[in-house]
């Protein structure tokens, strides 16, 4: 997926993953690291994004000899283009949480290498359609428990992934393919568990 770029007046030079980007996209890059050097230049480290240099565009729509822009423009594309690549029908595969008054639990839900949601103790029940992140065949679901600042306590935090149906506004999963639980007695250190589900 290619993203449109717009010109923004900047007093500094911006580099994304080491590539100079003098025009910035109308897009939000989550989970990035921004560094400012002594000259005031911005260096953005954006894991999961690829920055490329596109060829110049031309007024005749075909090519030379009438260039509209002298310098090629960078184009960013998220890797992988999860939503665009998915052909799984919506409303069939769901992530559902059940929090029994747990305390201090933090879990990142990762589907095929993409963090789709961070689940934390005390949040309302989550019901998320996973279709945009899945593909037909084998899919990897990782549950990554993360250490937080709050001590673990309370009841169990359960996360379920499975085939379900929407019955009058209620999501019903009869036999979850993934069952993942975090208890107060579990180690507070980071811990991960990986599952594989097969989407027909």
C-alpha positions in Angstrom: 0.0 0.0 0.0 1.4 3.4 -1.0 0.7 6.4 1.1 0.1 9.9 -0.2 2.6 12.5 0.8 2.1 16.2 1.4 4.6 19.1 1.6 5.3 20.4 5.1 7.6 23.4 5.7 10.4 22.2 8.1 13.4 23.9 9.4 15.2 20.6 9.9 16.0 17.6 7.8 14.0 14.4 8.5 15.3 10.9 8.0 13.1 7.9 8.3 15.0 4.6 8.8 18.1 6.4 7.4 16.3 7.7 4.2 16.0 11.4 3.9 12.4 12.5 3.7 12.0 16.2 3.0 8.3 15.7 2.5 6.2 14.0 5.2 3.2 11.7 4.9 -0.3 12.3 6.1 0.1 9.2 8.2 0.7 8.2 11.8 3.7 5.9 12.5 3.1 4.1 15.8 5.9 2.8 18.0 8.7 4.8 16.6 11.8 6.3 18.1 12.7 10.0 17.4 16.2 11.3 17.8 17.3 14.9 17.3 21.0 15.5 16.6 23.1 18.6 17.4 22.1 20.2 14.1 18.4 19.8 14.8 17.9 17.1 12.3 15.2 14.5 13.1 16.0 10.8 12.8 12.9 8.5 13.0 13.4 4.8 13.5 10.1 3.1 12.4 10.3 -0.7 12.6 7.9 -2.4 10.3 8.0 0.4 7.7 10.0 0.6 4.5 11.0 4.0 3.0 11.8 4.0 -0.7 12.6 6.6 -3.3 10.0 6.8 -6.0 10.8 8.0 -9.6 9.8 11.5 -10.5 6.3 12.1 -12.0 5.7 13.8 -15.3 3.1 16.2 -16.6 2.3 14.1 -19.7 1.6 11.1 -17.5 4.1 8.9 -19.4 7.7 10.1 -18.8 10.3 12.6 -20.0 10.9 15.2 -21.1 8.7 17.4 -18.9 9.4 16.6 -15.2 7.1 18.1 -12.6 9.6 17.6 -9.8 13.3 17.6 -9.9 13.8 15.4 -6.8 12.3 12.0 -6.3 9.9 11.7 -3.5 10.0 9.1 -0.7 7.1 6.7 -0.4 6.4 4.7 2.7 4.6 1.4 2.9 3.8 -0.6 6.0 5.2 -4.1 6.0 3.3 -6.2 5.6 0.1 -4.6 4.2 -2.0 -6.7 6.5 -5.5 -5.3 5.9 -5.1 -5.1 2.1 -3.8 -8.6 1.8 -6.5 -10.3 3.8 -9.2 -12.2 2.0 -10.8 -13.7 5.1 -14.4 -12.8 5.4 -15.2 -10.5 8.4 -17.3 -11.7 11.3 -15.9 -15.2 11.5 -12.7 -15.0 13.7 -12.7 -13.1 16.9 -10.5 -12.0 19.8 -12.5 -11.9 23.1 -11.3 -11.0 26.6 -12.7 -11.9 30.0 -11.2 -10.1 33.0 -12.1 -11.5 36.4 -10.9 -8.4 38.4 -7.3 -9.0 37.5 -4.6 -6.5 38.5 -1.4 -5.5 36.7 -1.7 -7.7 33.7 -0.6 -6.4 30.3 -0.7 -8.6 27.2 0.2 -7.7 23.6 -1.8 -9.8 21.1 0.3 -10.3 17.9 -1.3 -11.8 14.8 1.1 -12.9 12.0 3.8 -10.5 13.4 1.5 -7.5 13.8 0.5 -6.2 17.2 -3.2 -5.8 16.9 -4.1 -4.9 20.5 -2.6 -4.4 23.9 -4.9 -5.8 26.6 -4.7 -4.6 30.2 -6.3 -5.3 33.5 -9.4 -3.2 34.3 -10.3 -2.5 30.7 -13.8 -3.2 29.4 -14.4 -6.5 27.6 -12.7 -6.5 24.2 -14.5 -8.1 21.2 -12.3 -7.7 18.1 -12.8 -9.0 14.6 -9.5 -10.5 13.5 -10.3 -10.9 9.8 -8.2 -8.0 8.6 -5.1 -9.6 10.1 -5.6 -13.2 9.0 -5.0 -15.1 5.8 -6.2 -18.5 4.6 -4.0 -21.3 5.9 -1.8 -21.3 8.9 -1.7 -18.1 11.1 0.4 -17.4 14.1 -1.1 -15.9 17.2 1.3 -14.8 19.9 0.3 -13.6 23.4 3.1 -11.6 24.9 2.8 -10.8 28.6 4.6 -7.6 29.6 5.9 -6.5 33.0 4.1 -3.4 34.2 4.5 -1.1 37.2 1.5 -2.5 39.1 2.0 -5.7 41.1 0.0 -8.7 39.8 -3.1 -9.5 41.8 -6.9 -10.2 41.7 -8.5 -12.8 39.4 -7.7 -14.4 36.1 -7.4 -12.5 32.8 -8.5 -14.7 29.9 -8.0 -14.2 26.2 -9.8 -16.3 23.6 -9.4 -16.5 19.8 -11.7 -18.6 17.7 -14.4 -19.0 15.1 -17.6 -17.3 16.3 -20.9 -16.0 15.1 -22.8 -12.8 15.8 -26.2 -13.8 17.2 -28.4 -10.7 17.7 -25.4 -8.6 18.7 -23.7 -11.3 20.9 -20.5 -12.9 19.8 -20.6 -16.7 20.5 -17.4 -18.8 20.3 -18.3 -22.4 21.1 -14.8 -23.9 21.1 -12.0 -21.3 21.1 -8.9 -22.3 19.1 -6.7 -20.2 21.5 -7.1 -20.0 25.3 -4.6 -17.9 27.1 -4.8 -17.0 30.8 -2.8 -14.8 33.2 -3.0 -15.3 36.9 -1.8 -13.3 39.9 0.6 -16.1 40.7 2.3 -16.0 37.3 5.7 -14.5 37.0 5.7 -10.7 36.6 8.5 -11.0 34.1 7.8 -10.8 30.4 6.5 -14.1 29.0 5.2 -15.2 25.6 3.2 -18.1 24.2 2.6 -18.8 20.6 -0.3 -20.6 18.9 -1.1 -21.6 15.3 -4.6 -21.5 13.9 -5.7 -22.7 10.5 -8.2 -20.5 8.5 -10.0 -22.5 5.8 
